[in-house]
Amino acid sequence: MTAPLVWLLLTALGIIAPTAPSIEPWEGKPLLVVTRPQQPVTGSPVTVIVAAVPKSAGKVNVVADETIVRAQRRPSGVWQATIVAPAAGPLSLRVRFTLNGTRYEAQGGIVLVAPAASGG
């Protein structure tokens, strides 16, 4: 008897839940994404530098796997964000930005995260 009520509740939540703004794939000039260090270690801070973002772009974020970090514009014109390196293995980096009211996402690359050195 509760199954129809649960279904009705879930359906209603799906209808009233706000939808996420759509993100378009960036098809313009490729962005340049550099990490420092080049091969991060699990648990350590990683600086991500993004260049070649269109000059009038705003709200630039770096997406590291599923973690989203706001990037700050530097006087040199590049954008910089700091993330913490996740578990060892490949780390996908993407860049999201807004240009003329449209939200875009560009592939930034893949970085190999090294495991932390064991203390033994």
C-alpha positions as CSV (number, residue, x, y, z in Angstrom):
1,M,0.0,0.0,0.0
2,T,2.9,2.4,0.6
3,A,4.5,1.7,-2.7
4,P,2.0,3.9,-4.7
5,L,2.5,6.7,-2.1
6,V,6.3,6.5,-2.4
7,W,6.1,6.6,-6.2
8,L,3.7,9.6,-6.0
9,L,6.1,11.4,-3.7
10,L,9.1,10.7,-5.8
11,T,7.3,11.8,-9.0
12,A,6.2,15.0,-7.3
13,L,9.7,15.8,-6.1
14,G,11.0,15.2,-9.7
15,I,8.5,17.7,-11.0
16,I,9.1,20.5,-8.5
17,A,12.9,20.1,-8.2
18,P,14.8,22.8,-9.9
19,T,16.6,21.7,-13.0
20,A,20.4,22.4,-13.4
21,P,21.3,24.9,-16.0
22,S,22.5,23.2,-19.2
23,I,26.2,23.2,-19.9
24,E,27.2,23.3,-23.6
25,P,30.4,21.8,-24.9
26,W,33.0,24.4,-25.7
27,E,33.9,24.3,-29.5
28,G,36.1,27.4,-29.6
29,K,39.8,27.7,-29.3
30,P,41.2,24.9,-27.0
31,L,42.0,26.0,-23.4
32,L,45.5,25.4,-22.0
33,V,45.5,23.6,-18.6
34,V,48.7,23.1,-16.6
35,T,49.1,21.6,-13.1
36,R,51.8,22.3,-10.6
37,P,53.3,19.9,-9.7
38,Q,53.0,18.1,-13.0
39,Q,52.5,14.8,-11.2
40,P,50.6,15.4,-8.0
41,V,50.7,13.1,-5.0
42,T,47.5,11.9,-3.2
43,G,46.4,14.3,-0.6
44,S,48.7,17.2,-1.6
45,P,47.6,20.5,-3.0
46,V,47.6,21.0,-6.7
47,T,47.6,24.3,-8.5
48,V,45.6,24.3,-11.7
49,I,46.4,27.1,-14.2
50,V,43.9,27.7,-17.0
51,A,44.9,29.9,-20.0
52,A,43.3,30.9,-23.3
53,V,39.9,31.4,-21.7
54,P,38.0,34.0,-23.7
55,K,38.7,37.4,-22.2
56,S,35.0,38.2,-21.5
57,A,34.4,34.9,-19.8
58,G,33.4,34.7,-16.1
59,K,32.5,32.3,-13.4
60,V,35.4,30.0,-14.2
61,N,35.5,26.7,-12.4
62,V,37.9,23.7,-12.5
63,V,36.1,20.3,-12.3
64,A,38.5,17.6,-11.0
65,D,36.5,14.4,-11.4
66,E,33.3,15.4,-9.6
67,T,34.8,18.1,-7.4
68,I,34.2,21.7,-8.5
69,V,36.5,24.5,-7.4
70,R,36.1,28.2,-8.3
71,A,39.1,29.6,-10.2
72,Q,40.4,33.2,-9.5
73,R,41.6,35.5,-12.3
74,R,45.2,36.5,-11.9
75,P,46.6,39.9,-13.1
76,S,48.4,38.0,-15.9
77,G,45.0,37.0,-17.3
78,V,45.2,33.3,-16.4
79,W,42.8,31.6,-14.0
80,Q,44.1,29.7,-11.0
81,A,42.4,27.1,-8.7
82,T,43.8,24.9,-6.0
83,I,42.5,21.3,-5.5
84,V,43.6,18.5,-3.3
85,A,44.9,15.5,-5.2
86,P,42.5,12.5,-4.8
87,A,43.3,8.8,-4.7
88,A,46.1,7.6,-6.9
89,G,45.2,7.1,-10.6
90,P,44.0,9.2,-13.5
91,L,42.3,12.5,-12.6
92,S,40.1,14.1,-15.3
93,L,40.2,17.9,-15.4
94,R,37.5,20.0,-17.1
95,V,36.9,23.8,-17.1
96,R,33.5,25.4,-16.9
97,F,32.9,29.1,-17.7
98,T,30.2,31.5,-18.6
99,L,30.4,33.5,-21.9
100,N,27.6,35.7,-23.1
101,G,25.1,34.1,-20.7
102,T,25.9,30.6,-21.8
103,R,27.6,28.0,-19.6
104,Y,30.4,26.0,-21.3
105,E,32.6,23.1,-20.4
106,A,35.9,22.3,-22.0
107,Q,38.1,19.2,-21.5
108,G,41.3,20.2,-19.7
109,G,43.1,16.9,-19.7
110,I,44.0,14.0,-17.6
111,V,46.7,14.0,-14.9
112,L,48.1,10.9,-13.2
113,V,48.1,11.2,-9.4
114,A,50.9,9.3,-7.7
115,P,50.3,7.5,-4.4
116,A,51.7,9.1,-1.3
117,A,55.0,7.7,-0.2
118,S,54.6,5.2,2.7
119,G,56.4,6.0,5.9
120,G,57.8,2.5,6.3
